[in-house]
């Protein structure tokens, strides 16, 4: 490739407007412009489609319709793209956790807000959170991401423990298990939620309501597994009921 071709590819890359919106990038000779955000978004989409290990920089260049050297104008490696992508997902979650931590409110209220706002982060950064949930620690970047997830999980667990101490969360619920179940529900949205369906706010309200319906204490409740077994015995056998 000639120097002039490389320069033109750089111009195409720099003409993009980024993930934040704005006017669509202009076109030159029928090829779309991509800035760093555009390259990153395309990389995340490919990583989710094919898997990180199976995706090469050549695949990304082909998807974008540019040369590999144009991509290297913005990033040094595929690993850097992965670090930026999972970092963007994690940063959103930690921003929410920091905001909730600083609120002058009960632990239960803060926990509910954390769940609700985490759903909104997932809806806003869906492809990035999806990629984050698929990392398995096969590279140094993935190990870093998993360590940050553990820190986040610990903060959720701590909030659950504080809410139990307030008496608003059932005492028979293990804090760490509850934290995993709460975010298991939130994270499951990556399997079916699509932004074009809209309704992220309503979805966040629904997830929060359903999650805390089972965690809150109630007068007259029979706590723990004994209460669940008693309810199961009292319920009619619906194993042959129609769907």
Rosetta silent file (secondary structure, phi, psi, omega in degrees, C-alpha in Angstrom):
SEQUENCE: XXXXXXXXXXXXXXXXXXXXXXXXXXXXXXXXXXXXXXXXXXXXXXXXXXXXXXXXXXXXXXXXXXXXXXXXXXXXXXXXXXXXXXXXXXXXXXXXXXXXXXXXXXXXXXXXXXXXXXXXXXXXXXXXXXXXXXXXXXXXXXXXXXXXXXXXXXXXXXXXXXXXXXXXXXXXXXXXXXXXXXXXXXXXXXXXXXXXXXXXXXXXXXXXXXXXXXXXXXXXXXXXXXXXXXXXXXXXXXXXXXX
SCORE:     score description
SCORE:     0.000 S_00000001
   1 L     0.000  138.866 -177.738    0.000    0.000    0.000 S_00000001
   2 L   -81.851  165.267  179.051    1.331    3.460   -0.867 S_00000001
   3 H   -61.870  -38.797 -179.707    1.805    6.367    1.535 S_00000001
   4 H   -65.523  -36.377  177.907   -1.011    8.275   -0.127 S_00000001
   5 H   -65.699  -41.091  178.107   -3.375    5.310    0.323 S_00000001
   6 H   -61.728  -42.740 -179.321   -2.477    5.094    4.000 S_00000001
   7 H   -62.841  -40.390  179.596   -3.133    8.801    4.441 S_00000001
   8 H   -65.423  -39.109  178.352   -6.543    8.525    2.814 S_00000001
   9 H   -63.588  -37.677  177.703   -7.483    5.615    5.074 S_00000001
  10 H   -61.713  -40.765  179.829   -6.516    7.699    8.108 S_00000001
  11 H   -64.729  -39.211  177.265   -8.823   10.455    6.893 S_00000001
  12 H   -62.673  -42.451  179.723  -11.691    7.990    6.520 S_00000001
  13 H   -64.284  -43.305 -173.955  -11.132    6.752   10.050 S_00000001
  14 H   -77.055   -9.624 -177.142  -10.929   10.223   11.559 S_00000001
  15 L   -83.274   -5.291 -179.235  -14.085   11.472    9.850 S_00000001
  16 L   -71.417  162.938 -177.996  -16.410    9.413   12.120 S_00000001
  17 L  -105.666   -9.907  173.973  -18.485   11.009   14.860 S_00000001
  18 L    94.031  178.068 -172.988  -18.236    8.288   17.506 S_00000001
  19 L   -72.899  -18.911 -172.537  -20.572    6.297   19.672 S_00000001
  20 L   -76.864   -6.037  177.310  -22.239    9.329   21.197 S_00000001
  21 L   109.578 -149.742 -177.047  -24.401   10.123   18.153 S_00000001
  22 L    91.648 -169.213 -179.109  -24.501   13.249   16.040 S_00000001
  23 L   -66.822  145.154  175.114  -24.497   13.454   12.270 S_00000001
  24 L   -61.444  146.359 -179.076  -23.623   10.305   10.355 S_00000001
  25 L   -63.238  149.012  177.508  -20.023   10.377    9.107 S_00000001
  26 L   -70.109  166.774 -179.439  -19.425   11.636    5.624 S_00000001
  27 E  -117.927  142.230  175.280  -18.431    9.317    2.805 S_00000001
  28 E  -127.707  123.685 -179.577  -15.423    9.436    0.564 S_00000001
  29 L    52.991   33.915  174.051  -15.280    7.323   -2.577 S_00000001
  30 L    79.678    4.793 -178.977  -18.181    5.239   -1.227 S_00000001
  31 E  -112.129  133.161 -174.679  -16.376    4.087    1.940 S_00000001
  32 E   -72.756  153.439  177.493  -17.661    5.052    5.402 S_00000001
  33 L   -88.586  148.677  179.653  -15.565    6.962    7.922 S_00000001
  34 L  -138.453  126.421  170.023  -14.607    5.447   11.286 S_00000001
  35 L   -95.025 -171.326 -177.817  -13.137    7.073   14.335 S_00000001
  36 H   -60.422  -41.615  179.505  -11.838    5.123   17.331 S_00000001
  37 H   -62.101  -38.832  179.077  -15.349    4.637   18.725 S_00000001
  38 H   -65.994  -41.292  177.046  -16.522    3.269   15.396 S_00000001
  39 H   -63.688  -43.817 -179.111  -13.610    0.842   15.213 S_00000001
  40 H   -63.702  -44.321 -179.965  -14.205   -0.260   18.802 S_00000001
  41 H   -61.427  -41.844  178.549  -17.930   -0.815   18.266 S_00000001
  42 H   -65.467  -38.807  178.936  -17.254   -2.901   15.164 S_00000001
  43 H   -64.058  -43.931  179.726  -14.633   -4.929   17.035 S_00000001
  44 H   -61.555  -40.972  179.707  -17.032   -5.646   19.904 S_00000001
  45 H   -62.953  -42.381  179.042  -19.684   -6.777   17.450 S_00000001
  46 H   -67.510  -42.151  178.932  -17.222   -9.146   15.789 S_00000001
  47 H   -59.087  -40.245  179.393  -15.932  -10.466   19.131 S_00000001
  48 H   -70.606  -34.791 -178.507  -19.506  -11.272   20.135 S_00000001
  49 H   -74.689  -44.931 -170.696  -20.311  -12.898   16.792 S_00000001
  50 H  -109.367  -16.443 -171.882  -17.173  -14.995   16.321 S_00000001
  51 L    96.876  144.161 -177.401  -15.472  -15.043   19.686 S_00000001
  52 L   -61.602  -47.601 -176.555  -12.463  -12.979   20.685 S_00000001
  53 L   -62.960  -33.887 -175.513   -9.889  -15.656   19.959 S_00000001
  54 L   -84.991   -3.076 -178.175  -11.337  -16.395   16.522 S_00000001
  55 L  -101.873  130.168  178.418  -11.371  -12.764   15.406 S_00000001
  56 L  -108.761  165.661  175.630   -8.300  -11.250   13.769 S_00000001
  57 H   -64.994  -29.284  174.999   -7.410   -7.675   12.974 S_00000001
  58 H   -63.941  -39.893  176.597   -7.731   -8.690    9.335 S_00000001
  59 H   -61.192  -42.072 -179.511  -11.349   -9.701    9.999 S_00000001
  60 H   -66.099  -43.011  178.972  -11.988   -6.317   11.568 S_00000001
  61 H   -62.132  -39.996  178.664  -10.390   -4.454    8.681 S_00000001
  62 H   -64.831  -41.414  179.673  -12.521   -6.433    6.227 S_00000001
  63 H   -62.204  -40.666 -177.820  -15.679   -5.673    8.203 S_00000001
  64 H   -80.965  -18.975 -177.581  -14.874   -1.962    8.218 S_00000001
  65 L    76.030   31.802  178.882  -13.711   -1.885    4.609 S_00000001
  66 L  -132.035 -179.332  179.594  -10.353   -0.336    5.483 S_00000001
  67 L   -90.657  158.523  177.681   -6.767   -1.501    5.804 S_00000001
  68 H   -61.529  -36.129 -179.275   -5.217   -2.983    8.949 S_00000001
  69 H   -62.685  -28.832  177.577   -2.723   -0.105    9.061 S_00000001
  70 H   -68.365  -36.807  177.562   -5.653    2.288    9.409 S_00000001
  71 H   -67.459  -41.045 -178.797   -6.817    0.429   12.509 S_00000001
  72 H   -68.737  -11.193  172.187   -3.314    0.508   13.985 S_00000001
  73 L   -65.813  -26.006 -176.488   -3.452    4.269   13.664 S_00000001
  74 L  -105.369  -36.310 -177.555   -5.872    4.147   16.621 S_00000001
  75 L  -135.201  157.571 -176.634   -4.898    1.040   18.596 S_00000001
  76 L   -92.177  -18.418 -174.296   -1.788   -1.053   18.969 S_00000001
  77 L  -165.959  168.327  173.275   -3.376   -4.488   19.149 S_00000001
  78 H   -64.399  -34.839  179.786   -6.495   -6.614   19.379 S_00000001
  79 H   -62.957  -36.040  178.583   -5.825   -6.885   23.116 S_00000001
  80 H   -66.155  -38.390  176.512   -6.121   -3.126   23.469 S_00000001
  81 H   -61.646  -42.881  178.872   -9.526   -3.215   21.807 S_00000001
  82 H   -63.769  -43.708 -179.718  -10.652   -5.897   24.249 S_00000001
  83 H   -61.736  -42.353  179.132   -9.347   -3.926   27.229 S_00000001
  84 H   -65.543  -39.209 -176.222  -11.166   -0.798   26.081 S_00000001
  85 H   -67.993  -52.107 -179.099  -14.388   -2.721   25.440 S_00000001
  86 H   -70.171  -29.344  176.459  -14.649   -4.549   28.763 S_00000001
  87 H   -64.880  -38.681  178.389  -13.384   -1.449   30.532 S_00000001
  88 H   -63.299  -40.434  177.466  -16.251    0.580   29.072 S_00000001
  89 H   -66.162  -48.088 -177.810  -18.756   -1.963   30.413 S_00000001
  90 H   -67.088  -37.264  179.579  -17.140   -2.146   33.844 S_00000001
  91 H   -60.429  -39.360  178.242  -16.727    1.613   34.130 S_00000001
  92 H   -61.701  -42.652  179.778  -20.468    2.038   33.704 S_00000001
  93 H   -67.604  -41.027 -179.659  -21.197   -0.404   36.513 S_00000001
  94 H   -71.764  -30.706  175.205  -18.644    1.147   38.869 S_00000001
  95 H   -62.039  -43.118  177.797  -19.942    4.646   38.143 S_00000001
  96 H   -63.971  -45.135 -179.295  -23.373    3.465   39.271 S_00000001
  97 H   -61.564  -38.585  178.683  -21.908    1.745   42.340 S_00000001
  98 H   -67.374  -41.826  179.223  -20.032    4.926   43.302 S_00000001
  99 H   -62.011  -44.411 -178.114  -23.139    7.074   42.893 S_00000001
 100 H   -67.332  -39.781 -178.995  -25.212    4.723   45.041 S_00000001
 101 H   -60.078  -34.945 -174.920  -22.528    4.443   47.726 S_00000001
 102 L   -86.610   -0.932 -179.167  -22.500    8.208   48.220 S_00000001
 103 L   -76.095  144.584  174.437  -26.273    8.547   48.630 S_00000001
 104 L   -89.807   80.330 -176.297  -27.758    9.469   52.004 S_00000001
 105 L  -152.415  167.197  179.024  -30.245    6.602   51.986 S_00000001
 106 L   -65.589  160.609  178.720  -30.844    3.209   53.533 S_00000001
 107 H   -63.003  -36.435  179.835  -28.845    0.229   52.309 S_00000001
 108 H   -65.190  -44.160  177.475  -31.996   -1.316   50.892 S_00000001
 109 H   -62.531  -42.027  179.745  -32.805    1.804   48.868 S_00000001
 110 H   -65.976  -37.253  178.433  -29.233    1.970   47.613 S_00000001
 111 H   -65.745  -43.528  178.086  -29.314   -1.708   46.663 S_00000001
 112 H   -61.687  -42.750  178.873  -32.535   -1.238   44.712 S_00000001
 113 H   -65.128  -36.811  178.502  -31.075    1.780   42.928 S_00000001
 114 H   -62.385  -44.215  178.980  -27.934   -0.173   42.121 S_00000001
 115 H   -64.054  -47.861 -177.000  -29.952   -2.939   40.483 S_00000001
 116 H   -60.981  -47.905 -176.969  -32.157   -0.514   38.587 S_00000001
 117 H   -71.238  -27.640  175.735  -29.302    1.627   37.293 S_00000001
 118 H   -66.601  -36.513  175.129  -27.260   -1.431   36.375 S_00000001
 119 H   -61.441  -40.892  179.847  -30.100   -2.519   34.091 S_00000001
 120 H   -66.893  -37.668  175.329  -29.933    0.900   32.425 S_00000001
 121 H   -62.070  -45.170  179.329  -26.163    0.561   31.968 S_00000001
 122 H   -60.296  -43.785 -179.350  -26.685   -2.842   30.382 S_00000001
 123 H   -64.957  -36.982 -177.977  -29.350   -1.484   28.042 S_00000001
 124 H   -76.571  -32.385 -175.272  -27.144    1.453   27.050 S_00000001
 125 L  -121.838   42.909 -168.526  -23.935   -0.585   26.610 S_00000001
 126 H   -54.226  -51.782 -176.047  -25.506   -3.894   25.643 S_00000001
 127 H   -66.107  -32.755 -179.321  -22.842   -5.238   23.270 S_00000001
 128 H   -72.577  -42.228  177.403  -20.036   -4.219   25.612 S_00000001
 129 H   -67.238  -37.737  176.682  -21.635   -5.848   28.665 S_00000001
 130 H   -57.565  -45.520  178.616  -22.374   -8.945   26.581 S_00000001
 131 H   -63.770  -42.788  179.358  -18.684   -9.203   25.734 S_00000001
 132 H   -56.674  -41.999 -176.988  -17.706   -8.651   29.369 S_00000001
 133 H   -72.419  -11.185 -179.088  -19.893  -11.555   30.477 S_00000001
 134 H   -98.378   -6.964 -179.736  -18.217  -13.864   27.961 S_00000001
 135 L   -72.806  143.536 -174.054  -14.613  -13.402   29.093 S_00000001
 136 L  -126.896   10.183  177.255  -13.190  -16.465   30.815 S_00000001
 137 L    83.348   24.928 -178.600   -9.718  -15.422   31.923 S_00000001
 138 L   -82.837  -13.050  179.051   -7.827  -16.790   28.937 S_00000001
 139 L  -133.795  168.621  178.748   -5.692  -13.645   28.552 S_00000001
 140 H   -61.186  -38.598  179.385   -4.183  -11.039   30.857 S_00000001
 141 H   -63.668  -41.526 -179.762   -6.881   -8.569   29.812 S_00000001
 142 H   -67.794  -37.866  177.885   -9.620  -11.054   30.661 S_00000001
 143 H   -63.066  -41.869  177.048   -8.070  -11.810   34.047 S_00000001
 144 H   -59.628  -43.410 -179.449   -8.031   -8.084   34.826 S_00000001
 145 H   -64.260  -41.915  179.319  -11.695   -7.842   33.870 S_00000001
 146 H   -64.582  -36.745  177.700  -12.630  -10.819   36.053 S_00000001
 147 H   -64.980  -40.495  177.747  -10.797   -9.277   39.014 S_00000001
 148 H   -66.567  -36.413  176.591  -12.748   -6.039   38.585 S_00000001
 149 H   -62.730  -38.549  178.844  -15.981   -8.031   38.410 S_00000001
 150 H   -64.229  -38.471  177.370  -15.089   -9.669   41.734 S_00000001
 151 H   -63.337  -43.237  178.238  -14.591   -6.245   43.294 S_00000001
 152 H   -63.339  -45.145  178.792  -18.000   -5.165   41.999 S_00000001
 153 H   -58.063  -39.513 -179.699  -19.618   -8.372   43.272 S_00000001
 154 H   -64.479  -35.338  179.397  -18.104   -7.741   46.713 S_00000001
 155 H   -69.914  -36.711  176.606  -19.673   -4.285   46.811 S_00000001
 156 H   -66.367  -45.052  179.357  -23.085   -5.728   45.951 S_00000001
 157 H   -59.001  -41.814  178.850  -22.668   -8.407   48.612 S_00000001
 158 H   -61.399  -41.020  178.635  -21.767   -5.761   51.181 S_00000001
 159 H   -64.267  -40.151  177.784  -24.952   -3.816   50.360 S_00000001
 160 H   -61.808  -43.500  179.387  -27.051   -6.956   50.780 S_00000001
 161 H   -61.447  -42.803  178.852  -25.456   -7.571   54.188 S_00000001
 162 H   -65.039  -39.723  179.129  -26.179   -3.997   55.276 S_00000001
 163 H   -65.714  -37.026  176.213  -29.782   -4.282   54.088 S_00000001
 164 H   -63.173  -39.147 -179.864  -30.182   -7.498   56.112 S_00000001
 165 H   -65.494  -28.498  177.696  -28.889   -5.670   59.180 S_00000001
 166 H   -74.671  -16.478  179.402  -31.592   -3.041   58.651 S_00000001
 167 L    87.996    7.870 -179.566  -34.199   -5.811   58.822 S_00000001
 168 L   -97.396  -15.076  175.774  -35.678   -5.142   55.382 S_00000001
 169 E  -111.861  139.279 -175.848  -33.988   -8.094   53.641 S_00000001
 170 L   -54.500  131.458 -176.598  -34.660  -11.643   54.816 S_00000001
 171 L   -70.232  -23.075 -177.018  -32.120  -12.788   57.380 S_00000001
 172 L   -84.174    2.900 -179.326  -32.091  -16.374   56.045 S_00000001
 173 L   -93.626  126.144  176.377  -30.714  -15.241   52.683 S_00000001
 174 L   -69.715  129.720 -173.447  -26.969  -15.640   52.154 S_00000001
 175 H   -61.622  -45.681 -177.882  -25.590  -12.267   51.085 S_00000001
 176 H   -66.269  -40.765  178.880  -23.161  -13.543   48.441 S_00000001
 177 H   -66.047  -41.994  178.741  -25.748  -15.875   46.920 S_00000001
 178 H   -60.968  -42.021  179.597  -28.339  -13.107   46.872 S_00000001
 179 H   -62.003  -42.082  178.856  -25.879  -10.790   45.113 S_00000001
 180 H   -66.104  -39.937  179.665  -25.177  -13.431   42.475 S_00000001
 181 H   -66.931  -40.487  179.149  -28.867  -14.121   41.956 S_00000001
 182 H   -59.785  -48.577 -177.868  -29.684  -10.429   41.625 S_00000001
 183 H   -82.765  -15.034  168.875  -27.074   -9.857   38.965 S_00000001
 184 H   -64.177  -39.599  176.953  -27.791  -13.199   37.368 S_00000001
 185 H   -66.357  -45.805  179.566  -31.208  -11.744   36.608 S_00000001
 186 H   -61.260  -48.363 -175.702  -29.732   -8.472   35.365 S_00000001
 187 H   -67.922  -25.245  179.398  -27.096  -10.166   33.220 S_00000001
 188 H   -64.325  -17.636  179.432  -29.612  -12.553   31.672 S_00000001
 189 H   -63.281  -24.913  179.339  -31.027   -9.570   29.789 S_00000001
 190 H   -63.927  -19.959 -177.507  -28.084   -9.783   27.393 S_00000001
 191 H   -78.936  -21.610 -174.917  -29.609  -12.996   26.030 S_00000001
 192 L  -141.105  -20.980 -177.820  -32.821  -11.426   24.778 S_00000001
 193 L   -71.177  138.570  175.795  -33.045   -7.653   25.296 S_00000001
 194 L  -130.686  131.885 -176.786  -32.678   -5.509   22.187 S_00000001
 195 H   -57.154  -30.606 -177.559  -32.442   -1.685   22.287 S_00000001
 196 H   -68.993  -12.554  175.472  -34.834   -1.306   19.351 S_00000001
 197 H   -79.045  -17.075  178.012  -37.581   -2.699   21.592 S_00000001
 198 L    68.899 -166.932  173.961  -37.202    0.359   23.812 S_00000001
 199 L    70.805   30.424 -178.684  -38.577    0.549   27.309 S_00000001
 200 H   -63.104  -38.472 -179.804  -35.282    0.393   29.235 S_00000001
 201 H   -64.018  -47.056  179.577  -36.712    2.451   32.103 S_00000001
 202 H   -64.481  -37.522  178.002  -39.788    0.240   32.421 S_00000001
 203 H   -63.857  -42.101  178.910  -37.612   -2.857   32.187 S_00000001
 204 H   -61.814  -41.228  177.828  -35.375   -1.582   34.982 S_00000001
 205 H   -62.927  -41.734 -177.728  -38.423   -0.989   37.173 S_00000001
 206 H   -66.164  -45.724  179.927  -39.737   -4.486   36.450 S_00000001
 207 H   -60.698  -43.997 -179.232  -36.456   -6.256   37.202 S_00000001
 208 H   -63.425  -44.340 -179.186  -36.078   -4.341   40.465 S_00000001
 209 H   -62.962  -45.961 -178.928  -39.638   -5.066   41.554 S_00000001
 210 H   -65.452  -42.235 -177.838  -39.408   -8.785   40.801 S_00000001
 211 H   -62.705  -44.795 -174.350  -35.994   -9.146   42.433 S_00000001
 212 H   -85.910  -10.807  174.710  -36.960   -7.472   45.692 S_00000001
 213 H   -61.477  -36.556 -178.643  -40.366   -9.088   45.932 S_00000001
 214 L   -88.165  -14.379 -176.628  -38.615  -12.262   47.045 S_00000001
 215 L   -95.113  -29.013 -175.267  -35.988  -10.601   49.226 S_00000001
 216 E   -68.534  147.151  173.842  -38.062   -8.293   51.392 S_00000001
 217 L   -78.328  150.413  177.117  -39.263   -9.384   54.814 S_00000001
 218 L  -137.906  144.690  176.436  -43.020   -9.557   55.433 S_00000001
 219 L   -63.891  130.915  176.607  -45.027   -9.867   58.609 S_00000001
 220 L    86.808   -2.691  178.330  -46.283  -13.408   59.057 S_00000001
 221 L   -69.477  146.922  171.342  -43.952  -14.932   56.454 S_00000001
 222 L   -96.549  106.716 -171.682  -42.515  -18.362   57.171 S_00000001
 223 L   -74.819  163.055  169.634  -38.835  -17.794   56.299 S_00000001
 224 H    76.061 -170.327 -176.059  -36.335  -20.066   54.695 S_00000001
 225 H   -63.766  -30.923 -179.947  -36.564  -23.414   52.959 S_00000001
 226 H   -62.152  -39.933  178.473  -39.256  -24.650   55.349 S_00000001
 227 H   -66.189  -38.619  178.687  -41.589  -21.917   54.131 S_00000001
 228 H   -65.347  -42.588  179.466  -40.889  -22.772   50.502 S_00000001
 229 H   -64.632  -38.901  179.837  -41.573  -26.470   51.130 S_00000001
 230 H   -64.623  -40.994  178.683  -44.797  -25.637   52.929 S_00000001
 231 H   -65.434  -37.001  179.988  -45.949  -23.482   50.034 S_00000001
 232 H   -66.325  -39.477  179.478  -45.064  -26.248   47.584 S_00000001
 233 H   -66.929  -33.980 -177.834  -47.122  -28.807   49.520 S_00000001
 234 H   -77.332  -22.451 -176.101  -50.091  -26.471   49.626 S_00000001
 235 L   -76.155  144.208  178.149  -49.986  -25.719   45.893 S_00000001
 236 L   -69.044  154.992  179.338  -52.078  -27.914   43.537 S_00000001
 237 L   -76.009  113.076 -178.677  -50.277  -30.315   41.191 S_00000001
 238 L  -111.689   19.916 -175.242  -50.034  -28.470   37.870 S_00000001
 239 L   -65.521  -22.014 -179.982  -47.580  -30.816   36.206 S_00000001
 240 L  -109.347   12.433 -179.038  -50.190  -31.804   33.632 S_00000001
 241 L   -71.253  151.597  177.355  -51.705  -28.376   33.193 S_00000001
 242 L   -72.780  159.349 -178.954  -51.840  -26.876   29.731 S_00000001
 243 L  -101.043    0.000    0.000  -49.462  -24.098   28.729 S_00000001
